[in-house]
Amino acid sequence: MVLKLLPFYFVFTSNDDVKDLLIFGHSIDTWLIYVLIFFGLTALAFVSVWFIGLLAERQSDKSIKQPWE
């Protein structure tokens, strides 16, 4: 009996079914904002690591070489 009802628990017929769904107590709109903030912070960290590496390479007396050189 339980196994027959299990697929219906996970099936949505339209996007309207999930608009009021709460994931860990937050709506889907809140999670989208959290994801955008997370991606923004990780992109900022990625760019800053490359920029700091570029500054460190320029301040050293060594020239920047390609990996195959």
C-alpha positions in Angstrom: 0.0 0.0 0.0 2.7 2.4 1.0 4.8 1.6 -2.1 1.9 2.4 -4.4 1.5 5.9 -2.9 5.2 6.7 -2.8 5.6 7.8 -6.5 2.6 10.2 -6.1 4.4 11.9 -3.2 7.3 13.0 -5.4 5.3 13.8 -8.6 4.3 17.4 -9.3 1.7 18.2 -12.0 2.8 21.8 -12.5 5.0 24.5 -11.1 2.1 25.8 -9.1 2.4 22.7 -6.9 5.7 23.7 -5.5 5.1 27.4 -4.9 4.2 26.9 -1.3 6.7 24.2 -0.6 9.1 24.9 2.2 12.6 23.5 2.2 14.2 23.6 5.6 11.6 26.2 6.6 12.4 28.6 3.7 10.5 29.2 0.4 12.0 28.6 -3.0 12.4 32.3 -3.5 14.5 32.6 -0.4 16.7 29.7 -1.6 17.2 31.4 -5.0 18.5 34.5 -3.3 20.8 32.5 -1.1 22.2 30.7 -4.2 22.8 34.0 -6.0 24.6 35.4 -2.9 26.7 32.2 -2.7 27.6 32.3 -6.4 28.5 36.0 -6.1 30.8 35.4 -3.1 32.5 32.4 -4.8 33.0 34.3 -8.0 34.5 37.2 -6.0 36.8 34.8 -4.2 37.9 33.2 -7.5 38.7 36.5 -9.1 40.5 37.8 -6.0 42.8 34.7 -5.9 43.8 35.2 -9.5 44.3 38.9 -9.0 46.5 38.3 -5.9 48.5 35.7 -7.8 49.0 38.2 -10.7 50.2 40.9 -8.3 52.6 38.4 -6.6 54.0 37.4 -10.0 54.5 41.0 -11.1 56.2 42.0 -7.9 58.7 39.1 -8.1 61.7 39.5 -10.4 60.8 36.4 -12.4 59.0 36.8 -15.6 55.7 35.0 -16.1 56.3 31.9 -18.1 54.0 29.6 -20.0 53.8 26.0 -18.6 55.4 24.5 -21.6 58.5 26.7 -21.4 
